Amino acid sequence: MSFSSDTKNELARLDAEKKCCVLAEIAGFIRMCGSIGLLGGGKVELKISTENPAIARLFHKRLKGYFGVGPELTIAKNQSAIQKKGHVYELVIGWEDNAEQILREVGILRVREGRNYISEDILPELIRKKCCKKAYLRGAFLGGGTISHPNKGYHMEFVCSSEALAADMKKLINSFGLKAKTVVRKRDHVVYLKESEQIVDLLNALGAHRQLLEFENVRITKEMRNKANRLVNCETANTDKAIDNAVRQIEDIRIIEKGPGLESLPAKLQEVARIRLENPEANLRELGEMLDPPLQKSGIYHRLAKISALAEQLRKENK
C-alpha cells in the first residue's frame, strides 16, 4: 500500500468531535470528489466517488450522522485508464433524501439573484474557526489529495476542478503559515507543497500524526545518508587532489634531479625533496612529521612550492 493510502487510512479513523468540524470535513470531501446529477423538474442527486473503502465507510457514517440520511452505496470495478485494479465506491444521495439541502449546506449549491448556481469556491462560513479549517483540509485531502513517499521525494498536492477552488485551497493551506503553490495540469488546477518541513506541518494540521512520524524518520535517514555521501565524496575528492599534487611534485623533483641535481638545492629543500621521493603516497602533514625537527603542513607546502618554481624555470630554459 502506498504512503498516500496509508495517510488516508489513518485520517479515516479519526473522530470529529465538533458538529461544525463534521460539516466542514464533509464539505471538503464533497467539493473534491462529488458530482451533481440533474434529474429534471429541478431535482438533483449527489454522487460521491472514492477508491478507498475506508473513506467510503467514513463518509457513509458522517452523512448519516450529520444529515440523518443513509447514502446508497454501490461498488464497481475501476475503469480508469491509469488505475485498472481495485474498485470504485460510490455514495449516492437522491433528491428524496434532501440532496439539494445537503449541497446548500456544504456551500456548493447557492442562490444569486433568485437563481440557483453551482459555486466553485469555498463557502467562508464553513472555515471560520481554525478547527474547521483543519477539518475542511482533511476532507479535501481524503477526496482529492495525494502525498509521495518521502523516499521518492517531497510532494503533497490537492487536485482541484477550478481555478477559484485552487485559489481558495491555497489560501486555506497558507493560513497555517505555509507556502503552497499552484500549477495547471491538463484540465486540473493543482495546489502543492514541495518542502519537507511544510509537508510535516500540514500532516500535523490534518491529524496524521503516525504518518508524520514515519515521514520524519525517512527524512532524517535520508539526510544522514546524504550527509555521509557528501563526506565520502569530499574525502575522495581531497584524496584525488592530494595524489595529483604528489605526482606533480615528484615530476618537478625529477626534473631538477636530471638537470642540475638535487645537490644544487638548499639543504632544507633537498631534505623535503628526498622525503617526497621516498614517500610518494604521504600527505603534507605526514611528510612534515618525518622531518627532524618536525615541520608543519604549511612549511612543507612552501618548500615544495619553491621546488616547483625552480622546476618550472628549468622547463622554460629547456624549451
C-alpha positions as CSV (number, residue, x, y, z in Angstrom):
1,M,0.0,0.0,0.0
2,S,1.3,3.5,-0.8
3,F,2.3,6.2,1.7
4,S,-0.7,8.3,0.4
5,S,-3.1,5.4,1.0
6,D,-1.7,4.8,4.5
7,T,-2.1,8.5,5.3
8,K,-5.7,8.5,4.2
9,N,-6.5,5.3,6.1
10,E,-5.1,7.0,9.3
11,L,-7.2,10.1,8.7
12,A,-10.3,7.9,8.0
13,R,-10.0,6.5,11.6
14,L,-10.1,10.0,13.2
15,D,-13.2,11.1,15.1
16,A,-14.5,14.7,14.5
17,E,-15.6,16.0,17.9
18,K,-17.4,19.2,16.9
19,K,-20.5,19.3,14.7
20,C,-19.1,22.3,12.8
21,C,-16.0,20.3,12.0
22,V,-18.0,17.3,10.8
23,L,-19.8,19.6,8.3
24,A,-16.5,21.2,7.2
25,E,-14.9,17.8,6.6
26,I,-18.0,16.6,4.6
27,A,-17.9,19.8,2.6
28,G,-14.2,19.5,1.8
29,F,-14.7,15.9,0.7
30,I,-17.7,16.5,-1.4
31,R,-16.1,19.5,-3.0
32,M,-13.2,17.4,-4.2
33,C,-14.9,14.2,-5.3
34,G,-18.6,14.9,-5.5
35,S,-20.7,15.4,-8.6
36,I,-24.3,16.6,-9.2
37,G,-26.8,14.7,-11.2
38,L,-29.7,16.6,-12.8
39,L,-32.9,14.6,-12.7
40,G,-35.3,17.1,-14.4
41,G,-38.0,19.1,-12.8
42,G,-35.5,21.0,-10.7
43,K,-34.5,17.8,-8.9
44,V,-30.8,16.8,-8.2
45,E,-28.9,13.9,-6.8
46,L,-25.5,13.9,-5.2
47,K,-22.8,11.3,-6.1
48,I,-19.5,10.9,-4.2
49,S,-16.8,8.5,-5.5
50,T,-13.7,7.1,-3.9
51,E,-11.4,4.2,-4.5
52,N,-10.7,3.7,-0.8
53,P,-13.2,1.5,1.1
54,A,-12.2,3.1,4.5
55,I,-13.0,6.5,3.2
56,A,-16.4,5.3,1.8
57,R,-17.3,3.9,5.2
58,L,-16.2,7.1,7.0
59,F,-18.4,9.4,4.9
60,H,-21.3,7.0,4.9
61,K,-21.2,7.3,8.7
62,R,-20.6,11.1,8.6
63,L,-23.5,11.8,6.2
64,K,-25.9,9.6,8.2
65,G,-24.8,11.1,11.5
66,Y,-25.0,14.7,10.4
67,F,-27.8,14.8,7.9
68,G,-29.7,11.7,9.0
69,V,-29.6,10.1,5.6
70,G,-28.1,6.7,4.7
71,P,-26.5,7.1,1.2
72,E,-26.9,4.3,-1.2
73,L,-23.5,2.5,-1.6
74,T,-22.6,1.0,-5.0
75,I,-19.3,-0.8,-5.8
76,A,-18.0,-1.1,-9.3
77,K,-14.7,-2.1,-11.0
78,N,-12.3,0.7,-11.6
79,Q,-12.5,1.7,-15.3
80,S,-9.7,4.3,-15.0
81,A,-7.1,4.1,-17.7
82,I,-4.4,4.8,-15.1
83,Q,-5.7,2.6,-12.3
84,K,-7.5,-0.5,-13.6
85,K,-7.2,-2.6,-10.5
86,G,-9.5,-2.3,-7.4
87,H,-12.9,-0.8,-7.2
88,V,-14.7,2.5,-7.1
89,Y,-17.1,3.1,-4.1
90,E,-19.9,5.5,-4.9
91,L,-22.2,7.1,-2.3
92,V,-25.5,8.3,-3.8
93,I,-27.9,10.7,-2.1
94,G,-31.2,11.1,-4.1
95,W,-33.4,14.1,-4.3
96,E,-35.8,12.4,-1.9
97,D,-33.1,12.4,0.8
98,N,-32.6,16.1,0.5
99,A,-29.6,16.1,-1.8
100,E,-30.4,19.8,-2.6
101,Q,-30.3,20.8,1.0
102,I,-27.0,19.0,1.6
103,L,-25.5,20.7,-1.4
104,R,-26.6,24.1,0.0
105,E,-25.2,23.4,3.5
106,V,-21.8,22.3,2.1
107,G,-21.6,25.6,0.1
108,I,-21.8,24.1,-3.4
109,L,-25.4,25.0,-4.4
110,R,-26.1,28.7,-3.8
111,V,-28.6,31.3,-4.8
112,R,-27.8,34.5,-6.7
113,E,-30.3,37.0,-8.0
114,G,-33.1,34.5,-7.2
115,R,-31.5,31.7,-9.2
116,N,-29.5,28.6,-8.2
117,Y,-25.9,28.3,-9.3
118,I,-23.0,25.9,-8.6
119,S,-20.2,27.7,-6.8
120,E,-16.5,27.0,-7.4
121,D,-15.1,28.5,-4.3
122,I,-15.1,27.5,-0.5
123,L,-18.1,28.9,1.5
124,P,-16.4,31.2,4.1
125,E,-18.9,30.3,6.8
126,L,-17.6,26.7,6.8
127,I,-14.0,27.6,7.7
128,R,-14.3,30.5,10.2
129,K,-12.7,28.5,13.1
130,K,-9.2,27.0,13.0
131,C,-10.5,23.6,13.9
132,C,-13.0,23.8,10.9
133,K,-10.1,24.8,8.6
134,K,-8.2,21.7,9.6
135,A,-11.4,19.5,9.1
136,Y,-12.1,21.0,5.7
137,L,-8.5,20.3,4.6
138,R,-8.7,16.8,5.9
139,G,-11.9,16.2,3.9
140,A,-10.3,17.7,0.8
141,F,-7.2,15.5,1.2
142,L,-9.4,12.4,1.6
143,G,-11.3,13.4,-1.6
144,G,-8.5,14.7,-3.9
145,G,-5.2,14.8,-2.2
146,T,-2.0,12.7,-2.6
147,I,1.4,12.6,-0.9
148,S,4.5,11.0,-2.2
149,H,6.6,8.5,-0.2
150,P,9.4,10.6,1.3
151,N,11.9,8.0,0.0
152,K,11.0,9.1,-3.6
153,G,10.7,12.8,-3.0
154,Y,8.8,15.5,-1.1
155,H,5.5,16.3,-2.7
156,M,1.9,16.8,-1.4
157,E,-0.9,18.0,-3.6
158,F,-4.6,18.7,-3.9
159,V,-6.2,18.3,-7.3
160,C,-8.9,21.0,-7.8
161,S,-11.5,21.2,-10.5
162,S,-11.3,25.0,-11.0
163,E,-9.0,28.0,-10.6
164,A,-11.3,29.5,-8.0
165,L,-11.2,26.4,-5.8
166,A,-7.4,26.1,-6.2
167,A,-7.0,29.8,-5.1
168,D,-9.2,29.2,-2.0
169,M,-7.4,25.9,-1.2
170,K,-4.0,27.7,-1.5
171,K,-5.2,30.5,0.8
172,L,-6.6,28.0,3.3
173,I,-3.4,26.0,3.4
174,N,-1.3,29.1,3.7
175,S,-3.4,30.3,6.7
176,F,-1.3,27.8,8.7
177,G,1.9,29.7,7.9
178,L,2.7,27.5,4.9
179,K,3.7,28.5,1.3
180,A,1.6,26.3,-1.0
181,K,1.8,27.0,-4.8
182,T,-0.5,26.2,-7.7
183,V,0.1,24.8,-11.2
184,V,-2.2,23.9,-14.1
185,R,-2.0,20.2,-15.1
186,K,-4.1,19.5,-18.1
187,R,-7.7,20.4,-17.1
188,D,-6.9,20.4,-13.3
189,H,-5.6,23.1,-11.0
190,V,-3.2,21.6,-8.5
191,V,-2.2,23.1,-5.2
192,Y,1.0,21.6,-3.9
193,L,3.8,21.7,-1.3
194,K,7.4,20.5,-2.0
195,E,9.3,21.4,1.1
196,S,9.6,18.6,3.7
197,E,9.1,20.8,6.7
198,Q,5.9,22.3,5.3
199,I,4.5,18.9,4.4
200,V,5.2,17.8,8.0
201,D,3.3,20.9,9.3
202,L,0.3,20.1,7.1
203,L,0.3,16.5,8.1
204,N,0.2,17.7,11.7
205,A,-2.7,20.0,10.9
206,L,-4.6,17.2,9.2
207,G,-4.1,15.0,12.2
208,A,-2.0,12.3,10.5
209,H,0.4,12.0,13.4
210,R,1.5,8.4,12.8
211,Q,2.3,9.1,9.2
212,L,4.0,12.3,10.2
213,L,6.5,10.3,12.4
214,E,7.1,7.8,9.6
215,F,7.7,10.8,7.2
216,E,10.2,12.3,9.7
217,N,12.0,9.0,10.2
218,V,12.5,8.6,6.5
219,R,13.5,12.2,6.0
220,I,16.1,12.1,8.8
221,T,17.5,8.8,7.5
222,K,17.8,10.3,4.0
223,E,19.5,13.4,5.3
224,M,22.0,11.4,7.3
225,R,22.7,9.2,4.3
226,N,23.1,12.2,2.0
227,K,25.5,13.8,4.6
228,A,27.6,10.7,4.8
229,N,27.7,10.5,1.0
230,R,28.8,14.2,0.8
231,L,31.6,13.5,3.4
232,V,32.7,10.4,1.4
233,N,32.7,12.4,-1.8
234,C,34.6,15.2,-0.2
235,E,37.2,12.8,1.2
236,T,37.5,11.1,-2.2
237,A,38.0,14.5,-3.9
238,N,40.6,15.5,-1.3
239,T,42.4,12.2,-1.7
240,D,42.4,12.6,-5.5
241,K,43.7,16.1,-5.2
242,A,46.5,15.0,-2.8
243,I,47.5,12.2,-5.2
244,D,47.6,14.6,-8.2
245,N,49.7,17.1,-6.2
246,A,52.1,14.4,-5.1
247,V,52.5,13.2,-8.7
248,R,53.2,16.7,-9.9
249,Q,55.7,17.4,-7.0
250,I,57.6,14.2,-7.8
251,E,57.8,15.2,-11.5
252,D,59.2,18.6,-10.5
253,I,61.8,16.9,-8.3
254,R,62.8,14.5,-11.1
255,I,63.3,17.5,-13.5
256,I,65.7,19.1,-11.0
257,E,67.4,15.7,-10.4
258,K,68.0,15.2,-14.1
259,G,69.2,18.8,-14.5
260,P,71.5,20.5,-12.0
261,G,70.8,17.7,-9.5
262,L,69.2,17.8,-6.1
263,E,72.6,18.8,-4.6
264,S,72.0,22.2,-6.2
265,L,69.1,22.8,-3.9
266,P,69.4,24.5,-0.5
267,A,69.7,21.9,2.3
268,K,66.2,22.4,3.6
269,L,64.7,21.9,0.0
270,Q,67.0,18.8,-0.5
271,E,65.6,17.3,2.6
272,V,62.0,17.8,1.6
273,A,62.7,16.6,-2.0
274,R,64.2,13.3,-0.8
275,I,61.4,12.6,1.7
276,R,58.8,13.2,-1.0
277,L,60.6,10.8,-3.4
278,E,60.8,8.2,-0.7
279,N,57.1,8.6,0.4
280,P,55.0,9.3,-2.8
281,E,51.7,8.4,-1.0
282,A,52.2,10.5,2.1
283,N,50.3,13.7,2.6
284,L,51.8,17.1,3.6
285,R,51.1,16.6,7.3
286,E,52.8,13.1,7.2
287,L,55.8,14.5,5.4
288,G,56.2,17.2,8.0
289,E,56.2,14.7,10.8
290,M,59.0,12.8,9.1
291,L,61.4,15.7,9.5
292,D,63.7,16.3,12.4
293,P,62.6,18.6,13.9
294,P,59.0,18.2,12.6
295,L,57.6,20.8,10.2
296,Q,54.0,22.0,10.0
297,K,51.9,21.3,6.9
298,S,52.3,24.9,5.7
299,G,56.1,24.8,5.9
300,I,56.2,21.6,3.8
301,Y,53.8,23.3,1.3
302,H,56.0,26.4,0.9
303,R,59.2,24.3,0.4
304,L,57.6,22.1,-2.2
305,A,56.2,25.3,-3.9
306,K,59.8,26.6,-4.2
307,I,60.9,23.3,-5.7
308,S,58.0,23.5,-8.2
309,A,59.0,27.1,-9.1
310,L,62.6,26.0,-9.8
311,A,61.4,23.1,-11.9
312,E,59.1,25.4,-14.0
313,Q,62.1,27.7,-14.6
314,L,64.1,24.7,-15.9
315,R,61.3,23.7,-18.2
316,K,61.3,27.2,-19.7
317,E,65.0,27.2,-20.2
318,N,65.0,23.8,-21.9
319,K,62.3,24.7,-24.4
